[in-house]
Amino acid sequence: MDHRPQAWGRPRDDVYGPYDASYLQTSGPKTATQSPVVTGTSVIAIKFKDGVVMAADNLASYGSLARFTDVKRLRPFLSTSVVGFGGDVSDMQYLDRHLTELAIDEAYEHESSAAGTSGGAPGGQLNAANLHKYLSKLMYRRRNDFDPLWNQVLVAGFDGAGKPFLGSVDLRGTAFAAPSLASGFGAMLAQPIMRRHAATDADAAALSREQAVQIVRDCMKVLFYRDARSLDRYSLAVVTRDGVEISEDERLEQQSWAFAERVRGYGTQVV
Amino acid sequence: MFRNNYDNDSVTFSPQGRIFQVEYAAEAVKQGSVVVGIASKTHAVLVAIKRNAEELSSYQKKLFPIDEHVGIAIAGLTSDARVLSNFMKQQCLGHRLTYGRNIPVRTLVEMIGSKAQINTQHYGKRPYGVGLLVAGVDDHGPHLFEFQPSGMTEEMIAFAIGARSQMARTYLEKNVAKFADCDREELIRHGLRALKESLVQDRELTVDNTSVGVAGSVKADDGSVKVEPFKVYDGQDVAAWIESVADDKEGGASAGEGEGEGMEVDS
């Protein structure tokens, strides 16, 4: 009789043969996401007089393979805010489902109450600033669990005072707001262009909707020229006090690749 | 002999379909001194009578701020109210931390409702022996909620709970149509008059035994909302309000046309 505690309740070796311990656990320790797999590239957004414009292309890459070309990376929240996702697509899908649930709960809680007071949003419901705060706590908690959601997220909409709001959260829970924001490659390529037009909130408040949309379109073109993981089909969202408009089949017009011939330093040419 | 066999715990129905423990808890609320709450379009007020255990002791507090925008009035077991108020404070802070906003009053009240209901459905637990009036402001404006030990919560225009609160409720019912458009001071005076209705014969409102709590959200002409945080007034701070309702004869003579009622009362 085997009295060792680890043998308690186990079939006896002398009767059933040695126990196959490989069934007890899979090999190795529990693992969390160590790197993103299917990814979306930059998300860019800029504030203007009456709201925020956001854009992201429709591509989900599998490494350098352009794997899915019809991915919606801009999602509306309660038809008052827009969330744009860069980074891992499966984590984006998790967040999207989570936020949908949150939005439904929020809509139920406020259904019996009267219409709201601020910023076109139905009163009391989570605005973009609230959502940004929530996402920052969510992301920071997941990073502390050493199981981060591998995304950088932009949140656009309005704050409690009814002013346009644009904030960013990344996989570490780093959160901040700015007149213009870009994630990923966009932070290098698009952000300087947007800063030329909206360095401060005062500058952004002077922009019209048409101007803001044009700036974003120009940035998307630059990104497509220079970012090898991007696509010429993209989504464009405009958040105003009247609600959220997302168009998901925008195309880059008037591309000019003439500059490409003059690009030197990589590719097949030898100087 | 006639011992009630169905009131030993809160999970056993009597043959009549009653749960006595829950009913006893509701009785405990009626032992507490009266509290009145009223909400208008702009303000929510709570007023309460404080009791002192004996002449030489201080008065037991009845109104408690929970968060910037919410306060409660309690009737029943103070120690149970303490548990609920601590819970509510935690929830308010938690909500502020995760969402960066004040918790909507309804959400908060539904939380204590669910918490209290669980106690009525588990063997070995007991219902809270306290009723609350929760007053607060949020993006939807001012609110007043009633909370019962059964877990029932309900939004009210005006309500009173506690000892002899039926008298106060009668006053409130009579004047309910006026409350929506009352300003801050009028609303407080209505509350104090309702309180006076439920006082026993030889007692009256004094600066020592009266508490007033107010929260408000007043919409300015430019559409912006000015929020008045929940604040409790005690002692000399309520003197002027008590004074302003002092001449009223019972029956709320000054509240509209009370000309006949004032005459009938011999005081």
Interface residues (C-beta under 8 A of the other chain):
Chain A: E109 H110 S112 S113 A114 G116 T117 S118 G123 G124 L126 A129 N130 K133 Y134 K137 G160
Chain B: L97 T98 Y99 G100 R101 P104 R106 T107 D138 D139 H140 G141 K219 G223 V225
